[in-house]
Amino acid sequence: MAVMLVIDTYQIDTEQAAVAENNVPAIEQLRQKISQHLKDGDEHLLRVRFKSKALYERFKDFEGLDNVLPTQQLLPRSIYRDLVDEVLPEWLSNRLIVHLNLIRTHEDGDKSCSLIDRVITACGKNLLSQDFSFFIEALNEQPAEFWHLLSVPEIKERFLDHFRFAFNFSEELARLFLQKISEGSRVKDFFVLLAYEQHQEILRKKLAHFCFSVSLPPKSLASLLLQLPLLDLLEQDAKELPTKCIKALEELARNVDKGNAQARDMADLIFAPWPTLINKVAELASRNGQLICAELVDQLNSLHTEQARQLAIVFDNKLNLSQLSALSGDATTDDVMRWSDGYFELIRQQFLSLQPVNEELNLSFSEWLIKQSARVARSDSDWRQCSKRVESYLREGYLVVICVIDALSALNQDLLLESAAQLEHLELKSELLFSPLPTLTEVGKMAIVTGLPTSQLPSDQEAAIRHRYQAYLPEEKSLKVLKSWQPGSDHLDENTNLVVFFENRIDERLHDCVDFEKHRKDIVPILKQTMTKIDSWKKDAGYLNRDIVCFITADHGMTVVKSEYKGEAFGEVKERVFKVKNPTSDNAQGFVFIPHGAESGYLVPKQRIRLNGNALLTHGGITPEEVLVPFLTLSSKQPEVFKMPLELATLSDKCQRISDKSWQISLELSAGINVKNINLKLESPLTGEESISAISAGTSQKLILAFSALTEQSGLTEITIHLSYDREGAHEINTKQISCIFPAPLLEKDAATQGFEDMFN
């Protein structure tokens, strides 16, 4: 039933109230509302708020009436004094309290803090932060009225103390800085200018250090101000500094290339996270990998931007690649494939940037290949696997396409995968194969298509292919052989089972390429055209209601040669090999003999040398980039033959001897689906068996398989394991060959040893 009249000229009232409006109808309506409230005896309090005293005068006659409470006038100083529970200084006026919004931003904090600190932190929590960047951020958020506060002597002294003790400013620097920020509305412009001149001064000193003749504009701020903590500078505010810095980077990169500077010096010039600067660093490093160093990676990470961080990750990976170790002589083929990933990434970068190539890596592969040729032949990465895979798909009724791209090295598999990814509705599987040796077209092309050495095949290519896959080519039109250098129809008909496409343009252009980068540019359009053909064949297969699989591989790769052979000619030159009849030569240092047929063979160089001409890119050797070739499978669906529900892997290729003529080996079974009643049994002459009740889908289980033999075993040996199991709706038996190393007997028993043992029997 009570009424309270509130004069709020500073508009600080936050409680519920009826607000008086300055027009006659509104005034009359509000007067009636007050009168009715008093007449009705309403138990709720009616607050009426007036924004000016003149408006209040129109209602002053209500004062003194029953149930009209004393008029309340709201003053900011009174309210804020009650909040802080302190006597307020004269400079903290009603208007300043309102302008700084101190009442609404006040929080009950530490009562021990001085009133000045509480006023300052009410304006912004970080205005007294120990972190200079937080202080600058809070200062930039202040309204125009805040700068009136900085004119108060007590406030100025408090900030001066803060600058000296929190930021370790000298007295002179603290006062100069306060003078600058007291300019109010221009403070943001000052900070931008300050950041610009700080970065300009940094660049000026670095240019002087490297003695670069790059000029910079004169300074407009006192040198003392440049000692302030470094502020961030956006590239849009950096004016000409990024361009000047890029000129310095380019000159420094040239000096590094000439050997007149260190790569780590590059890090000194990357002092700001400007996008164009980071892009320039990436560009320079792509041309010269020697610029990449640990110091540059650390500097990029210190810039704390996503662009710089991503480039640091790229550089760090390349640094790790540059530390790639030579291949171990007893590495497995799986080890070699994993090693080759890093090798190709590294050498691709070196070839593109014209860097020196580490011959130790190449030679370690060559030595391994020479010693482990038998292991390669038994592996799933041998070139013969191509024809086996082709036959498996033909057996399943697929329309099979083989694309043999002459001289397509695994070094360029990234380009192949990029092109193949454009094909739709085909499953892609990427592998590498060891090509036939030596890496010559006349040796590898038909070998990889048929799975037979070229020396055992007829000279007519089509006849050789028909003979190899005769069981699946019942009619003349069942086989279609296409060549990039001959015209012919690509269209497939209902009788086609096998398409063999020979693409020779990469090899034709190889020897005329002036550098590796040009070679890669030549590859791209050829691959795109090949994918267009595959897409057309896919559509033909769909029209014929046939499943299709396309294999893309090569007969050999290529390498970038570094020098010319100056020694004796041992026979007819074929690319990078000598064709010879005599398998050995005392003078053939640095060459390896590879037999071809019964009475002839090839002398192959281990190093990157050419035997004639001046071609920069060629083939015929045994470098990884010549021997390893891509093997892509693009299929409309996976045949059942490759959906192995149970995989067997060796955890170590070395057997452990447990007793005389008895060993054990560690294995791991991995299940793609639920399987049960699993049995592993070794094939004679080895004896051993192990059973497992079940393995769930997506899980694996380790086991130790013990076995024995009537005859002592030693050395690298291929053993056969019969793997049987039950899956839903079927019982299956698969055969798995694994290679393992049998340790030599601890005691070789000769006649004397046996006689000694017989004395105790």
N, C-alpha and C positions, 0 to 999 in steps of 0.2 A: 504494500500500500504506500511505500515511501517513494519519494522522487529526489534524485540528486542531479544538480546542474554542474557540468564540468566544463571549464574553460581550457581549451587545448590549442593555444596559438602556435605551438611548435609541432603539433600533430604527432604526438608520441604515445597517445592513449591506444592501448591494444585490447581493452576490455569491451564487451558487448554494450552498445549504446544506440540510442536514436540520434541520428545526426541532423542538426538543424541546417536547413538550406536557406540561402539569402534571396528569397522571393516571397511576395505577399501571400499567394495561395498556400505555399508550403509552410510559412510561418503560422498562418491561421489554423492549418490542419494540425500542426504539432501542438499548438496551444490547446486545442480541443482535446487532443490525446492526453495531455498532461492533466487537464481538468477532469476528464472522465476517469482517469486512473485514480485520482484522489477521491472522487465521488464514490467510485465502486468499492473502494477499500481493498483493492488488489494487493495480495500479500507479497507479490514479487516487487523487487526494486526496479524502478524505471530510471535508467541513466540517460541523460540528455547531454550531448557533446556539442560545444560551440567552437568553431574555428577562429573566431575573432571576438574581441570584447564588444565591438559595435553590434554584432548580432546578438550577443548575450543581453545587451541593454533592452532588447525587445521582449525579453522574458524575465527581467529583473523583478517585476512586480510579484512573481511567485514566491520570492524570498520572504520568510517569516510566516508563511501559511503552515497550518498543521500538516505534519508528515512530509514537509519539504526540508531536506537535510541542508546543512550549511554548504554554500557553493564551494566547489573545489577547483583551484587553479593549478594546472600541472606545469611545473618548472623543471627542465632537464637537470639543472644543478642539484635540486633537492632530491630528485629520484636517483641520480647517479651517486650522490653522497650516501644515500641509504644503502645502495648496492655495495659500495666499496667500504662503507663504514669509516670514512675518513673525512677530515676537513679538506675542502677543495681549494686549490690555489686560484688566485684571481684570473690568471690567464686561461683557465679552463671554463670558458663562458658557456652560457646556454646554447648559443649558436654553434660553437665549435663541437660541443657534445653531440648535437643533432647532426651536424655535417659529417662527423666521424662515425656516426651510428654506434656510439659507445654503449648505449643502454641495451640495444638488442644484441650486440656482440659480446656483452660482458658474460663471463663465466666465473663461477666460484672456484678460484684457484688457490694458490699458495698465499695465505694472508700475510706471510712474511715479506713478500715482494713489495718493493716500493710502489707508490701510486703511479709514478712515471712509467715504470715497467709494465704495470697493469694497463695503463692507458695505451701504451705502444702496442702491446700484444693483443689488446682488444681490436686494434686496427688491422693487425695481421700477425698470426702466430709465429711466422718465420722472420719477422722484422728484427728479432734479437737472436736469430739462429747463428750457430757457430759455423755453418756452412755458407760460404760467400754466394754460391749459386742460388741457394734457397732464399737468401736475403734479397738478391737482385730480383728474383721471381716475385717475391712478396711486394717489393717496392714498386714494381711495374703494375701491380694490380690496384694500387691506391688511387682513390678519387682525387680530384683537383684540390679539395678542401684539406687533404692531408698535408700539403706543402705549407699551409698556414701554421700547422703544428711545429714544423721544423724551424720556424722563426722564433719560437719560444726559447730563451736562453737555457732553461733547465733541460729541455728536450735535446737541444744541440749538444750540450755537454754530455748527456747520457749516450748519444750516438757516437760522439768522439771517443769516449771511454770504450765503448763496444768495439769500435774499429781498431783501437790500439791493442786491446787485450784479446779479442776473439780472432782478429785477422792479422795481428802483429804488424799493423801499419805504424809508420813513424808519425810523429806529431804533425809534421809538415804535410805528409801524404793524407792523413786523416782529415785535416782541415780543408785541403784542396778538394778532396773527394766530396766532403759534405757541402762545400760551396757549389760544386757542380750539380749534385742531386737536389739541392735546394731550389734550383731553377724551375722546379715543378713540371709543368706541362711538357717541357723539352727533355725530360729525363730519359724517355725511351729513345729519342734521337741520339742522346749522348751515349747511351750504352751501345747502340749500333755502331756509332763512330768509334767508340773505344775499342770494341771487338775488332773492327776493321783495322785500326791502326796497330793494335797488338799483333794481329796476324801479319800485317805488313812488316812490322819490325822483326818478327821471327824470320820471315822470308828474306828480309834484307841481310840479316846476319848469316843465313845459310848460303846465300848467293856470294857473299864476301868470303866465306870459308872455302867455297869451291872455286873462287876466282872466276865466276861466270859474269859475262858482260850483259846483264839484264838489268835495266834501270827501273826504278820505282818512284812514285810521286813523293813529294816532300811531306813531312809530318805537320799536322795541324794542332795536335795536342801536346801538352808539356810532357817531356820524357818521364817525369816523375809519375804521371798517371798511367803510363804504360807498364809500371811495375805492379799494378793491381792484378789480382788473380785472373788468369786467362778466361775470357768469356767465349761462349760458342758464337760462331759466325755462319749464318746461312749463306749458301753460294749466291743466292739472289742479292745479297748485300755485300758480297766480296768484290764487286766491280771487276777490275782487271787482274786481281790476284791469281785466280785459277789459271788464266792464260799465261801469266808470267811464270807460274810454278810449272806448268806443262812444258814450257820452253827449257826450263832448267832440267826437268826430268829427261827430256829428249837428249840434251847435251850430255848429261851424266850417263845415260844408257850407251851413247856412242863411246864415251871414255872407258866404260866397263868392257865393251866389246873390243876395244883396242888394248886393253890391259893396263890402262892408266888410272883406273879407279876400282874400288871394291864394290861388289854387289850390295853389301850391307849399307853402303852410303845411300842407296835408294830410300831406305827407311827414313832417313833424316828429312827428306823432302816431302814425305806424306804426313803432314802435321795437321791436316783438317779433312773431315769426311765429305768433301765436296764430290758429288757424283761424277762430274767430268774428270776430276783428278783420279778417282778410283778406276774409271773406265780406261784412262790413259795408261795406268799401271798395268791393267789386264792386257791391253793391246801390246805394250812394250814387252811384257813377259811372254806373250804368245809368239813374238818374233825371236826372242832370245831367252831361252829357259835359264840361262846362267844368272839372270837377274833375280831369280827366286832364291830366297835364303831365309833362314830362321828369323833373323832380325826383321825382315819385311813382314813375315807372318805375324810376329808379335805386335808390330806397329799397327797393322790392319785390325787386329783384335782389340787393340787399345782405343780405337776410334768409336766403338760401341754403336755401330749402325749395321743394319741387316745386310746392306750391300757390301760393306767392308768385311763383315763376318763371313759371308758366303765366299768371297774371293779368298779370304784367308784359308778357308777349308779346302778350296781348290789347290791353292799353293802348297798347303801342308801335305795333301795327297801326292802332289808331284814331287815334293821333297822326299817323301817316303819311297816313292818309286825310284828316285835317283840313288837311293841306298839299297836297291835290289841286289841281292847277293848272287853269286854264280851258282849254277845248278849242281847239285850233288851228283856224283857219279853213280850212286846206287839208288837214285830217286825212282819212284814208280811212275807209270804213265799218268796216273791221276795227279801226282805231285807236279809233273811237267806241265799238265794242262792248267793247274792253278798258277804255277810260276809264269806261264806264258801270258796270262791276263795282265800282270804287272809289266812284263817285258814289252808287250805290244804297246801298252799305254805310254811307257817311257820312250821307246824308240820312235814311235809315231811323232811325239813332241820333238825329239831330237832331229829327226829328218826334216820336219816342217820348219824348225828354227835354225837349221844348218849348223847344229851343234856337233862337237866331236862325239863319236859313238864309242862306247865302252866295248872293245873287242873281247874282253874277258867273258862277258855274258854270252856273246855269240859262240865263242869257242867252247864254253862249258856245255852248251847244248849240242854242238857238233860232236864233241868227245862222248857225251852221253849217248847220242844216237848211234854212233859207231859201235859202242860196246853193248847197247841194249836193243839192237835190231830185232832179236828174237822175242824180247818182251813186248815190243811194239806190235809185232805180227800177231801175238796172242791177245792183244787188248781190244777193247770195244772202239778204239780210236784209229784202228788200222784202216787203210784205204779200201780194203776188201769188204769192210762193213757196208759200204755204199751199195754194192751189188746184192749183198745179202738182204739189206733192207728193201731194195727194189723187188727182189723175188718174193719176199714175205707179203708185200702189198699186192703183187700180181696174183699170188695164191689166194688172197682174200677177195679177189674180183675187182680191185680198184683199177681205174684208168691212171696209169703211172706216167709222169713226165720227169725226165732227167735233163736239167740244164747244166751243161759243163761250160763254165766261163773261164776261158784260157787266161792264166796269169792273175787270177783274183786271189790275192794273198789274204790270210787271216788278219794281217795288219790293217786291212781295209774292211773288215767285217762290220765295223760300225756304220759304214755307208750302206752296206747290204741290208742290215737290219732296219735302218731308217727307211729305205725304199720298200722293203717287204711289209713294214708296218702299215703302209697305205692300202694294202689289200684287205678286203672285208670278207668275213664269213669263212676264213681259213685259219685253222689252228697252226701256230708257229712254234717250232722247236729248233733251237740253235746249238750246234756242236762244232767241234773242230776235228779234222782228220789229219793223220800223217799221210802225205802224198807218196806215190811211188818214187823211188830214187833211181837215177838222179832226176832232178826237177826239170825235165825236158818234155816238151809237147809230144815228141815222138815216142817217149816212154810212158807218160802218164795218162794221156787222153783216153785211149781205149782201155787201158788197165783199170782206171777208176770206174768206167762204165760197165765193164764185164766182170771185174774181180779177178782177172787172169793176167799174168805178165804179158806184155805186148809181144815178146819174142815167141809166145805160144799161140798167137792169133794170126789169122790170115790178113793180108794187107788190105782187103776190101772191108771197110768199116761196117757197112750194113750186113754183110755176110757174117762177120764176127758177132755182131749183136744178135742176129737171128739164131746163130748156133748156141749162144749162151742162154737165151730165154726161149728156146724153141717150144718148150712145153706150153707157153702162154701166147704163142703167136701162130695160131692155126691157119691163118689166111694171109695173103699178100698184104692186105691193107691193115693187118693187126699192128704192124710196125710203121712208124712215120719218123724219118730222119730229116731234120731241118738244119741248115747251116746259115749263119749270118752273112756269109759271103756269096750265097747262091739264092736266086729267087725261088719262091715256092709258096704254096698255099698253107696257111696256118690252121685252116679249118679241120676239125676232127669229125669223123663219122662214126656210125654205130659199131663198126668193126674194129676201131682203134683200141688197142690195149696198152701200147707203149709208145711214147713220144720221146725222142732223143734230140735235144737242141744244142748245137755247138755254137757258142758265141766266141768269136776270135778277135773282135775289134780292140779289146783292151791290150792284148799281146801285140797286135799290129802297131799300136801307137806307143807302146812301152819304150822302145829303144830310141824314139825321137823326142821323148820328153826331156825338157831341160832341167827339171827338178821334180821332187816328190810331190810338191803341192800341185803342180800342173797335172801330174799323173792322177791325183785324186779328183781333180776337176773333170778329167776325161772320163773317169769311171761313172760319175753321177748320171749323165744322160743315158748311158748304155744300160745301167741298172734299171732306170725308169722305163726304158723301152722293153726290157725283159719282163718287168712286172706287168706291163700292158699286155704282153703275150700271154702270161700266166692267167691274168684276169679273163682274157678271151677264152682260153681253154677251160677255165672254171665254168664259164657260162655255157660252153658247148657241152660239158659233162652234165651240168644241171638239166639242160634241154634233153639230153639222152638218158636222164634219170640214173646217172652213174656217180658213184663216189670217186673223188679225184685226190691224188697226192702228187705234189711237185717237190722234187729234190733239186736244190741249187748247190753246186759245189764247183771245184776247179781241179785242173790236172796238176797245177803247181802254183807257186806264188812268185814273188819277185824280191829283189833287194836293191838298195842303193850302194853302188860300188864306190870305193874310196881311192883306189889307185890301179895302175896297170901292171900286169905281170911282165917282168923283163927277162925271165929265165929261158931255159931250153924248152922248145916245143916237143912234146912227147908223142904227139899224134895229131889227128885231124881235130880242129877246133869246132866244137858245137856249143854255142853260147858261152857258158862259163866252165866247160869241161873239155878234156882231151879224150877223144875216142881212141882206144888202144887195144892191141891184141895181147900184149904181155901184161899180166896182172901186177907185176912189181917193177920198180925201177929204183936203183940206189940214189938217183939224183932227184927224185920226186918229193923233195922235202915240202911239207905243208899241204900235200895232197893225200886223198884217200881213194883207194881203188874200190869201185863198185862193179861187180860182175854183171854182165848182160848177155845171156846165152852161155853156151858151153866154152867158147874160146875167145871171147872179147869182153870188153867192159869200158868203164870210164874212170879217168882220173879227175877227182873233184876237189877243188880248193876249199880249205877250211875257212879262210879269211875272205873279206869282201874285196876281191880283186877281179878285174876283167882281163880276158885273155887276148882280145883284139878289139879294134875300133875304139871309139871314144864315148860310147853310150854310158850315160850315168845310171840308168836303171836296166837291169837284165836279170837272168836267172840261170840255173844249172848247178848251183852250189847246195850247201846243206845248212844254211842259216835258218833260224826259226821262221822268218818271214817268207822263205821259199818253200820250206817243207810243210808247214802247217797251213791248211786251207779250210775255208768255211764249209760247213755242211748243214744247210737249212732244210727243214721238212715243213711243208705247207700242206695241210690235209683238211678235207671237208669233215672228217671225223677220225678219231683214233681207232685203228683195228684192234680187235680183241687180243691179238697176239702180243701187243705191246702194253696191254693193261695188266701188268704183273701185280697180282695181289700181295705177293711176298717177295721182298728183296733180301739178298744175302750179301754182306760186306765183311771184309777182313779188317779187324782192328789193328793188326800188325802183320806184315808180310813175312815175318820170321817165326818159324816153329820153335817150340821149346822142347828140348829132349827131356823125357821123364825117366827113361831107362833104356837099356840096350834095344835098339830097333823099335822104340816106342816114342811117340811125340804127342804134343797137343798144340792147338792153335786157337786163338781168340776170334770169335765171330760175332756178328750182330744181325739179327733178323728184324726187318721193318715191315709192318703190315699196312696195306692201303685199305683193306676191308677186314671184316672178322674172319679169321681162319682158325681151324682146329685140327687135331690129330696130325701134328707136324712131325715129319721124320726126315732126318739127314743121314745119308748113307754114302760112304766113300766107295768109289769104284776100284776093283782089283787093279794092281796088286796090293793096294792099301786096304786095310780092314779097320773099320770104325763106324759107329752108329750112335745117334743121339735123338731123343724124342722130346717134344714139348706138347702139352695138352692143348693150349690155345693162346692166341695173341689177338687183342682187340684192335679194331680199326684205328689208325693214326698213332699207334704205339710201337715200341721196339723192345727187344729183349736180347741181352748179351748172353753168350754161352761159351763154354770151352769144349771143343770137340777133340777127344782123345782117339788116337789111331796107332796102328802098328803095321809092320811089313816083315816078310820073311827075309828080305834083302836089305842091307844097309843103304840108306839114302843120304845124299849130300848135295848142296848147291841149289840153284834156282830151279824149281821143278813145278810143272803144271799138274794139278790134281783135279779130279772130277768128283763132284758131289751131286748125288741124286736127291732132289728135294721134293717130297710128296706132302700133300695136305688136302684137307677138305674145305671147300668154300660152299656158299649157298648154291645148292643144286648141282654140284659137280665135285668130282675128285680129280685132282691134277697132279702130274709128275713133271717137274722141270729139271733140266740138267744145267749145272753151273760149273764153269771152269775157273779156278783161282790159281794164281801163282804164289808160291811161298818158298822161302829159303830154308833148307835143312842145314843145321849146323854140322860141321865136320865132327866125326867121332873123337871123343876125348883121348882115346888110346888106340892107335892103329895097330891091329894085332898081326904081327908077322909070325913066322914059324918059331923063333926063339921065345917071343912073348907067350905064345900059346903053350910051348913046352914048359915054361916056368909055371904057368897057371895049372897045367896038368899034374905037377908035383903035389898039389894040395887036394886033388880030387881022388 
